[in-house]
Amino acid sequence: MLRYLTSGESHGKSMLTIIDGMPAGLYIDKSIIDLELARRMLGYGRGKRMAIESDKVDILSGLRNGRTIGSPVSLLVRNVDSSIDKLPKIYEPRPGHADLSGILKYNLSDIRDVLERASARETVSRVAVGSVCKIFLAEFGITVVSHVVSIGAAVSKARNLTFEKIVSSSMKSPVMCADAGASAKMCREIDLAAKAGDTLGGVFEVLIHGVPPGLGSYAQWDRRIDALLARAVMSIQAIKGVDFGIGFGSAALRGSLVHDEIFYDKKKGFYRKSNNAGGIEGGMTTGEDIIIRAAMKPISTLRKPLSSVDIRTKKKIMAAVERSDVCAVPAAAVIGEAVSSIEIANSLIEKFGGDSVSEMRRNYDGYMAQIKRF
């Protein structure tokens, strides 16, 4: 079983993560983790903190000569802005944030104690874990990418693109959109929102290629791979909806237009001509690409704040204003890749067992040979 814990506050000394259950023998290139951390900081519409932070990981344990040895892996990312003890107290909860519910739950008198941990800065840790999992998945030919589908009213028209095209096109876009025309419109939407002191949300898509059929299970509700992936993506700050394949669109169609017909070829084996299910049926992977789509709400901290109440006086006041983004959908897409990679890695370990990558490889190869003989 692969599991991890994160700790750290937004303006504390560091973000610390411990990964347990990573098989031995995996070579981890630190530069790959740093690259993923850098991707998380990119995107048109990000705030000023992105200009002062330069996230780099220190691998404190679990490796010898660059390879995992079966013991827990500790990852540390230091915060450049570590001013938590000097920051002023906050008494004006922001609508849409964890502020009010957090102080009520933990009986706190300073909202700063809540927002420091509730902040999306925590996702640094999850991107670091996801980066290690991406390296692990690559050993089995599994690739995870993402792209932005919409920001505000601007919607990408890119459809049915290859993985290579999605990666190459979105890399050229300041908002990680594979449609150049839509990318320009998204940037204009962000500019207009920034000028108005407002924020924007949007939709991103995560695609996972090379996943074998049979990860997850229908046998118990908490082993269904779509449920695990949905929980992981929904746990990202500001995500309000997740679907797979054509998702909510299937509710308006007849079954004959929704379900992916099954075909067989001696060379290819079983295959589908469509992938409306998004690579998952009955809580298990089908072998087709997994397609996850997530909706992100607009950032809750506005430069022109909404009405709130002072928690001391109970009088009406404007909500607190913290340093924040206008739009963080591209960053959320990178985080979506990370948390999805973690779940697929865990399911792979569950399915093929083994305490080392080489042992897992033998089990994996045997299973794939079994499928071909079926």
Secondary structure, DSSP 8 states (H G I E B T S, - for coil): --EEEEE--TTSSEEEEEEE---BT-B--HHHHHHHHHHHT-STT--THHHH----EEEEESEETTEE-SS-EEEEEE-S---GGGS----S--TTSSHHHHHHHHT-S-THHHHHHHSGGGHHHHHHHHHHHHHHHHTTT-EEEEEEEEETTEE----S--HHHHHHHHHTSTT--S-HHHHHHHHHHHHHHHHTT----EEEEEEEES--TT-B-SSSGGG-HHHHHHHHHHTSTTEEEEEETTGGGGGGS-HHHHS--EEEETTTEEEES--TTTTEETTEE-SS-EEEEEEE---S--SS--EEE-TTT--EEE----S--S--HHHHHHHHHHHHHHHHHHHHHHHH--SBHHHHHHHHHHHHHHHHH-
